[in-house]
Every structure is written in C-alpha cells, then in structure tokens.
C-alpha cells in the first residue's frame, strides 16, 4: 500500500512537470562488472557459471542467479535488476552445483568437498531439507527417449 501511494505521487508529479519518472525498489545488491563476464558450463548440469566474476553468479534457463552473503537473487540480465528469492524457490538444479564452481564461497564451505554440492541442509536447516528433498536427485543431462 505504501509503495502504491509513493508511486502514485511520483506519477502525479511527473504529469505536472512533464518529465518521466522511474520507480525502482532496490534490494541492496549492487553488481557492476568492470569487464564482460565469461561463462563456462558446470559439467553434467544445464548451468553456466561466471568464471571471471567476483561473486557467485550462475546462468540457468534464461535467468541469472547470484548467491551472496547467504541470500539468493535472480535477474533477467547479469546487470539486474535483482530480486531476492527465498531458498525454497531456488531451482533444484542450481542447488546441485558443486562448491568448486562458487567463485566466492562462504568461509565455512572450505571444509566441504569441492566436487559435491553445498550442504544446503546445514545452511537452511532440517525443515528446509524436509520440504526440498528432491534437490539431491541425480541429474540426467542430454538424455533422450
């Protein structure tokens, strides 16, 4: 409701002064890449990761995902705009990306096996793991009937 009032006021102001006004809600993720990102496939998954990115950024199914400070974000382009995604809505395929493909893993992940996915049940807790059991299911890539 509050945002509707603010946007409404901005639109009225724009009509009065004749200038276009843009409204945007910033989620606090400000990514500016100084060079174009280079992408490489994650072996065995239909996911790409930014090889020269300073953060954990992935491409999957036409969307871009960032895992930063324990939070997932999604955007239509690698320059945003970014929206927060709750852990239960992250595509399961992204949760299967091995630790080694995270360019900036959290420090406690260094004790985990690099060739295995992060231990999301540790990160998000047993209740989350109970709701999302399929995230560990094996992936069959390129299989045709």
Secondary structure, 3 states (H helix, E strand, C coil): CHHHHHHHHHHHHHHHHCCCCCCCCCCCCCCCCCCCCCEEECCCCCCEEECCCCCEEEEECCEEEEEECCEEEEECCCCCCCEEECHHHCCHHHHCCEHHHCCCCCHHHHHCCCCCECCHHHHHCHHHHHHCHHHHCCCCCCCCC
